[in-house]
Amino acid sequence: MLVAVLALASLTTACSADGKAARPSASRAGGIPAAAPADIERIAALTDCEADIRTDADELREGVCVTPKGSWTVTTFPAEKFKRTWLDAAAMYGGTYLVGPRWAIGGTPELLAELRKKVGGDLRKLRDMNAPPVTAPGSTP
């Protein structure tokens, strides 16, 4: 698994003209904000948690949020290529992830749907490699 640090957090954090962090706008359908690159601290602030950083390396940075709503993992990457590699590796285990530019959040599908309202992104269900093949009705595997 790749490990790494988000080198320049200030470059990945959205800021407004007055220097304060800007919240994503709810410009997409259904009030879902447009996802933007962000560091763990920014994503944690948007999701009302204080992340406990557990990995801080060159290819990724990972933190855990635990709140009364549930717990989730936030992983950020310095480049999209690292995120794609990480998602490919995560597919071996299956699960659902909320994915945005240079970040991914892992948690229960219900929790991720709620977090999506705050940070945007796309829900992706990754298939466990040991799971039986998915077939269309009437077809054979």
QUICORPE-V194288 format. One record per backbone hydrogen bond with DSSP energy under -0.5 kcal/mol. CO is the residue of the C=O (numbers start at 1). NH is the residue of the N-H. E is the energy in kcal/mol with one decimal. If there is no record, write none. Layout:
# QUICORPE-V194288
CO_NH_E / CO_NH_E
This chain:
# QUICORPE-V194288
3_58_-0.6 / 3_59_-2.9 / 4_57_-2.7 / 4_58_-1.2 / 5_7_-1.2 / 7_9_-0.6 / 8_11_-1.6 / 8_12_-0.8 / 9_12_-0.7 / 9_13_-0.7 / 12_14_-0.5 / 14_22_-1.1 / 16_19_-2.1 / 20_16_-3.2 / 25_27_-1.3 / 25_34_-1.5 / 28_31_-1.4 / 29_32_-1.1 / 32_28_-1.2 / 39_43_-2.3 / 40_44_-3.1 / 41_45_-2.2 / 42_46_-2.2 / 43_47_-1.4 / 44_49_-2.4 / 45_48_-1.2 / 49_51_-0.6 / 51_53_-0.7 / 52_64_-2.1 / 55_62_-2.5 / 57_4_-0.7 / 60_4_-1.4 / 60_57_-2.2 / 61_76_-2.9 / 62_54_-2.7 / 62_55_-1.9 / 63_74_-2.9 / 64_52_-2.7 / 65_72_-2.1 / 67_70_-1.3 / 70_67_-2.6 / 72_65_-3.1 / 73_75_-0.5 / 73_106_-2.5 / 74_63_-2.7 / 75_104_-2.4 / 76_61_-2.1 / 79_82_-0.9 / 79_83_-1.3 / 80_84_-2.7 / 81_85_-2.0 / 82_86_-2.3 / 83_87_-2.8 / 84_88_-2.3 / 85_89_-2.1 / 86_90_-2.7 / 87_91_-1.6 / 89_92_-1.3 / 90_93_-1.7 / 90_94_-0.9 / 92_129_-0.7 / 95_126_-3.7 / 96_107_-1.0 / 97_99_-0.6 / 97_124_-3.2 / 98_105_-2.7 / 99_122_-2.6 / 100_102_-0.5 / 100_103_-1.5 / 102_77_-2.6 / 103_100_-2.3 / 104_75_-3.0 / 105_98_-2.7 / 106_73_-2.3 / 108_112_-2.8 / 109_113_-2.0 / 110_114_-1.4 / 111_115_-2.6 / 112_116_-2.3 / 113_117_-0.7 / 114_117_-0.8 / 115_118_-1.7 / 115_119_-2.2 / 116_120_-2.1 / 122_99_-2.9 / 124_97_-2.8 / 124_126_-0.7 / 126_95_-1.2 / 128_131_-1.9 / 136_139_-2.3
